[in-house]
Amino acid sequence: MQIGVKKLRLALYLASVSIFFCASFIASIMMGSLQLSPWEVIDSIISPWKDPVASSIVLGYRVPRVLFASLTGFVLGVSGGVIQTLTRNPLADPYITGMSSGAALGAAIAFVMPSLPYLAVPASAFVGGVSMLVLSIFLAKKAGAGSMGFILAGIAVGTFASAMLMVVLSIASEKAHGIIYWLFGSFSTSTWMDLQVASAVSIPAVAFALYKARDLNILLLGEEHAAQLGLDSRRLWLLMLIASSLSVSVCVSFCGIIGFIGLVAPHMVRLIIGSDNRFVLPLAGFTGSLLIVIADDIVRNPLNPIAEMPVGSITSMIGVPFFVYLLIRKGKSFGM
């Protein structure tokens, strides 16, 4: 009976997320300075020669923007579930490695450098994020304190990178505003090239994480139990960490730091359908995509009296109340 209830919850949750995501996706393409109906959107994609202006807006700007937002949300959701399982810490998120601070530092340095090409900022952000990840892994290995040592190393590395970021901001003068805006994330400059580059790295990494979801379940039982089942827990831990961190690094290097999605999306799924990572990881990805697309719709809404805000501020406003509601309603049944 209980298995039937879980299957029903899984089906209802998947159906609900799919419906809301499709609605938000379509609304994103329709929305903007030039309002389009659903039929005009379809017509501009199928028959672009009929209205070249609408077609250029839809295919050149809106579609890559919403696709990149969806990819970023999916990556953050899956990576958040992976990191929480690896560290056995429900408060962990993909940025716990100090990667976000490193990416921010790398982007800030690129911002203040004169006459750099467009790709210099995401390239520098990616290098900064990966560098902090490597440094965190190195320090954790030297400390030999397991997942807790890794968390502490990530905090130390992230704090150092944040301190360096403040130094860069203090000398950035008029460029400081652009750096601060980047820190909270935006998809306003997303292009097909951004999507292609991010997909080339993130999709294989996320696919690997989803493929190893069953092994993550075994890892939660402890290293001894995993070894009895023939699982090299240390190797799996490192590979999953690298895969999830690389996928997040390449996405945020283009769009900036978007917080809270990697923390709340896996918890939303666990509180509703349980802790089996075979279901938690993909559904956390879809939930992350939904949250980010909705947040992007809000900041782009023409009725919004404020100029386009960073997406990261909206994701927190949406995610926190919903997460608190679920925690109050189902907190007693929550588990890793």
Secondary structure, 3 states (H helix, E strand, C coil): CHHHHHHHHHHHHHHHHHHHHHHHHHHHHHCCCCCCCHHHHHHHHHCCCCCHHHHHHHHHHHHHHHHHHHHHHHHHHHHHHHHHHHHCCCCCCHHHHCHHHHHHHHHHHHHHCCCCCCCHHHHHHHHHHHHHHHHHHHHHHHHCCHHHHHHHHHHHHHHHHHHHHHHHHHHHHHHHHHHHHHHCCCCCCCCHHHHHHHHHHHHHHHHHHHHCHHHHHHHCCCHHHHHHCCCCHHHHHHHHHHHHHHHHHHHHHHHCCCCCHHHHHHHHHHHHHCCCHHHHHHHHHHHHHHHHHHHHHHHHCCCCCCCCCCHHHHHHHHHHHHHHHHHHHHHHHCCC
